[in-house]
Amino acid sequence: GFLRLDMRPAYAVFGPPGNWGVELELGYQNTWALSPNVEQYLKSLQGRRRLGPNEIQAIRDLPGEAYLVDLELGLLDVTFLRKFTEHWGAYAVLSGVVYNGGFLDGAVESFHRTFGFNSSGRPAVNRNDVNVILDLKGAQIFQPDLPEGGLLDPTFGVRYSAAAGPAPWNLVIEGAVKVPIDGARPFLSTGHADFGLQATLQRFWRRHAAYSSLAAVYTEASAIVTAHRTQVVPTLILGYEYKATARTNLIAQTYASPSVFNRNDTDLDGLLKTKYQVSAGVRYRVGRSVLTFALTENFGSFNNTPDIGFQLGWAYSPAFAR
């Protein structure tokens, strides 16, 4: 699901025709996701180790399907925005990703230990290693050579705002396409174009704002499973923002989207469940710039989403100075 088009809620900032903006967002996430039989196997081991041929073979010999995804990734998005009329605008997103073992494993384990959460087999594996083991109905992948980094496919979109200026209510409609730039590339591109539509309803009153975004993305296949099929993936985002001071806003957001896997790919419930994420953050305006920091945590379904992530953002637009 990471490589498909991902629609994002529109900024609730009004500017005159001709207004423009640029955004830089750095996201970083830690993922530890595994099937119940792999968790049971790891908990049977004593001490830490790098998973080698013997451990991989033991996982392959487990009854039924099995998977372990243990890695961290950093994602840099650069977005350019332009408003052509009071209602119409467009944007382009250029993205790059870095895969690595990271540095968050120790902090995540300490957090789980402090609050009595399940370790999920983490203490059996060396910290800050990269492990990708998939033995599913639709894919068999064992410790592939992940790219250290690379460019992802760019996204281009158009956006229509029903309100021409600040108003208690606003409806934003947008369409976007993710364009493959160099065919299928393992863990960088599915090689197929994705198309998305999104409607965002915004409500403003005094120091408060709320929004609800419903998106649908038409996508084909994925970078993991071998079956090539088209599907429409819906996503719901609910958000709330509070203006704490003249320059500072507090944000809370929830995200829900069904899994991109189906019964042809796997029978494991952990991969078939709906994905849920919750985020909390702060925005701070400095002149014509807005700085953002947010934390994201999975809930409800823990074995098909990143455990934890954070985001740093910088956005610049003449409209922010108004």
C-alpha positions in Angstrom: 0.0 0.0 0.0 2.9 2.4 0.6 3.6 2.8 -3.2 0.1 3.6 -4.3 -1.3 7.1 -4.7 -2.1 8.7 -1.3 -4.6 11.6 -1.3 -4.0 14.2 1.5 -6.4 16.8 3.1 -6.1 20.2 1.5 -4.7 23.2 3.5 -7.5 25.4 4.8 -5.7 28.6 3.7 -7.2 31.1 1.3 -5.2 33.2 -1.1 -5.9 35.4 -4.1 -5.6 34.1 -7.7 -2.0 33.8 -8.7 -1.0 32.8 -5.1 1.6 30.0 -4.9 3.2 27.8 -2.2 5.9 25.2 -1.6 5.9 22.5 1.0 8.7 20.2 2.3 7.7 17.3 4.4 10.0 14.8 6.0 8.3 11.7 7.3 10.1 8.9 9.2 8.5 5.6 10.4 9.4 2.4 12.3 7.7 -0.8 11.2 7.6 -4.1 13.0 4.8 -6.3 11.6 4.6 -10.1 11.7 2.3 -13.0 11.7 1.3 -14.9 14.9 3.4 -18.0 14.1 6.5 -15.8 13.5 6.0 -14.0 16.8 5.7 -17.3 18.6 8.8 -18.6 17.0 10.9 -15.5 17.9 9.7 -15.6 21.5 11.0 -19.1 21.7 14.6 -17.9 21.0 17.1 -16.8 23.6 19.0 -13.6 23.2 19.4 -11.4 20.1 20.7 -12.4 16.7 20.8 -11.3 13.1 18.4 -13.5 11.2 20.4 -15.8 9.0 19.8 -18.8 6.7 18.9 -21.1 9.6 16.3 -18.7 11.1 14.8 -17.9 7.7 14.5 -21.6 6.9 12.8 -22.1 10.3 10.3 -19.4 9.4 9.7 -21.0 6.0 9.0 -24.3 7.7 6.3 -22.9 10.0 2.9 -24.2 9.2 0.7 -21.9 7.2 1.7 -18.4 5.9 4.3 -16.3 7.6 5.7 -12.8 7.4 8.0 -10.4 9.2 8.6 -6.8 8.1 11.2 -5.0 10.3 12.6 -1.8 8.9 12.5 2.0 9.0 12.0 4.4 6.1 12.3 8.1 5.5 10.1 9.9 3.0 10.7 13.4 1.6 7.9 15.1 -0.2 8.3 18.4 -2.1 5.0 19.9 -3.1 4.5 22.9 -5.4 1.1 24.6 -5.4 -0.5 27.3 -7.6 -3.9 29.0 -7.4 -5.1 30.0 -10.9 -8.6 31.4 -10.0 -10.6 32.0 -6.9 -11.8 28.4 -7.0 -9.2 26.4 -9.0 -5.6 25.4 -8.3 -3.1 22.7 -9.0 -0.2 21.0 -7.4 2.7 18.6 -8.1 4.4 16.3 -5.5 8.0 15.0 -6.0 9.0 12.3 -3.5 12.1 10.3 -2.5 12.5 7.4 0.0 15.3 5.9 2.0 15.1 2.4 3.5 17.3 1.4 6.5 17.5 -0.2 9.9 17.2 3.1 11.5 17.6 4.1 15.2 14.1 3.8 16.8 14.1 0.2 17.8 15.5 0.8 21.3 13.1 3.6 22.0 10.1 1.6 20.9 11.2 -1.4 23.0 11.7 0.8 26.1 8.2 2.3 25.6 6.6 -1.1 25.3 8.5 -2.3 28.4 7.7 0.8 30.5 3.9 0.6 29.8 3.6 -3.2 29.8 2.9 -3.7 26.1 3.6 -6.9 24.2 7.1 -7.0 22.9 5.9 -9.0 19.8 9.2 -10.8 19.5 11.4 -7.8 19.1 14.0 -8.8 21.7 14.9 -11.9 19.6 16.3 -9.8 16.7 19.2 -7.4 16.5 18.1 -3.8 16.8 18.2 -1.5 13.8 18.4 -4.4 11.3 16.4 -4.7 8.1 14.3 -7.9 7.8 11.7 -8.5 5.1 10.4 -12.1 5.0 7.1 -12.9 3.2 5.8 -16.4 2.7 2.3 -15.8 1.5 -0.1 -17.2 -1.0 0.6 -14.4 -3.4 4.3 -13.6 -2.7 7.4 -15.3 -1.5 10.2 -12.8 -0.6 13.1 -13.6 1.6 15.5 -10.8 2.6 15.5 -8.9 -0.7 18.1 -6.3 -1.6 16.2 -3.2 -0.7 17.3 0.0 -2.4 19.1 2.3 -0.1 16.9 5.0 -1.6 15.4 6.4 -4.7 12.8 8.6 -6.4 9.2 7.6 -6.2 6.7 8.3 -8.9 5.5 12.0 -9.0 1.9 13.0 -8.4 0.0 15.8 -10.2 -3.4 17.1 -9.1 -6.1 19.7 -9.5 -8.1 21.2 -6.7 -11.5 23.0 -6.7 -12.6 25.0 -3.6 -16.3 25.9 -3.4 -15.6 28.9 -1.2 -13.7 31.8 -2.8 -12.7 33.2 0.6 -12.9 32.5 4.3 -16.3 31.0 5.2 -17.8 28.9 7.9 -18.1 25.9 5.5 -16.0 24.9 2.5 -16.0 21.9 0.2 -12.8 21.0 -1.6 -12.9 18.6 -4.5 -9.7 17.3 -6.1 -8.3 14.8 -8.6 -4.8 13.4 -8.8 -2.7 11.0 -10.8 0.5 9.2 -9.9 2.6 8.8 -13.0 5.2 6.0 -13.3 8.6 7.4 -14.5 10.6 4.3 -15.2 8.4 1.2 -15.2 8.2 -1.2 -12.2 11.0 -0.7 -9.7 11.1 -3.0 -6.6 10.1 -1.1 -3.5 10.0 2.2 -5.5 7.2 1.9 -8.1 4.5 -0.5 -9.1 5.0 0.6 -12.7 1.3 1.5 -13.1 -0.5 4.9 -13.0 -2.9 5.5 -10.1 -5.9 7.8 -10.2 -7.6 9.4 -7.2 -10.6 11.6 -6.3 -11.1 13.2 -2.9 -13.8 15.4 -1.3 -12.9 17.4 1.9 -15.6 19.1 3.9 -14.2 21.8 6.2 -15.9 23.7 9.1 -14.5 26.7 10.8 -15.8 28.5 14.0 -13.9 30.9 16.3 -10.7 29.1 17.3 -11.8 25.7 16.0 -11.7 23.9 12.7 -12.8 20.4 11.7 -12.5 18.5 8.4 -13.5 15.2 6.9 -11.9 13.8 3.8 -13.1 10.8 1.8 -10.9 9.6 -1.0 -11.0 6.8 -3.6 -7.8 5.6 -5.4 -7.9 3.4 -8.5 -4.8 1.4 -8.5 -3.3 -1.8 -10.1 -1.4 -4.5 -8.3 1.4 -3.7 -5.9 5.1 -4.1 -5.5 4.7 -7.2 -3.3 2.0 -9.6 -4.6 2.4 -11.1 -8.0 -1.3 -10.9 -9.0 -2.1 -8.0 -11.3 -5.6 -6.7 -10.7 -7.3 -3.3 -10.5 -9.0 -2.2 -7.3 -10.5 1.0 -5.8 -9.1 1.7 -2.3 -11.1 4.2 -0.2 -9.6 6.2 2.6 -11.3 8.3 5.4 -9.5 11.0 7.3 -11.1 13.0 10.2 -9.3 16.0 11.6 -9.6 18.7 14.2 -7.5 21.8 14.6 -7.4 24.3 17.5 -5.9 27.8 17.3 -4.0 27.9 20.6 -2.4 31.3 19.9 -2.2 33.7 17.1 0.7 31.7 15.6 0.2 28.2 17.0 -2.4 25.5 16.0 -2.8 22.1 17.6 -3.9 19.2 15.3 -5.5 15.7 15.9 -6.2 13.4 13.0 -7.4 9.8 12.5 -7.0 7.7 9.3 -8.7 4.5 8.2 -8.3 2.6 5.0 -8.9 -1.1 4.0 -6.1 -3.4 3.3 -4.8 -3.6 -0.3 -4.6 -7.4 0.2 -7.4 -9.9 -0.4 -8.0 -13.6 0.0 -6.2 -14.3 -3.2 -3.1 -12.9 -1.7 -3.3 -14.2 1.9 -5.6 -15.7 4.5 -3.8 -14.0 7.4 -6.2 -11.7 9.2 -3.3 -9.4 10.3 -2.8 -8.4 6.6 -6.5 -8.3 5.7 -7.7 -5.9 8.5 -8.5 -2.3 8.0 -5.6 0.0 8.7 -5.9 2.6 11.4 -3.6 5.5 12.3 -3.9 8.4 14.8 -1.8 11.5 14.6 -1.2 14.5 16.8 0.8 17.6 15.9 1.4 21.3 16.1 1.7 24.0 13.5 3.6 27.3 14.1 3.5 30.2 11.7 6.6 32.4 11.2 5.9 35.2 8.8 5.1 33.5 5.4 6.2 30.1 6.6 4.5 27.4 8.6 6.4 24.8 10.6 4.8 21.4 11.4 5.7 18.6 13.8 3.5 15.5 14.2 3.6 12.0 15.7 1.7 9.1 14.2 0.8 5.8 16.0 -1.1 2.7 14.7 -4.1 1.4 16.7 -6.7 -1.4 16.2 -4.5 -3.2 13.7 -0.9 -3.5 14.6 0.5 -5.9 12.0 -0.2 -4.1 8.7 0.9 -0.6 9.6 3.9 1.3 10.9 4.3 1.2 14.7 5.3 4.8 15.0 6.3 7.7 12.9 7.0 11.4 13.0 6.8 14.2 10.5 8.7 17.5 10.1 7.3 20.1 7.7 8.0 23.5 6.3 5.6 25.3 4.0 6.0 28.8 2.4 3.3 30.9 0.8 2.5 34.6 0.6 -1.0 33.6 1.8 0.4 32.6 5.2 1.2 36.2 6.0 -2.4 37.3 5.8 
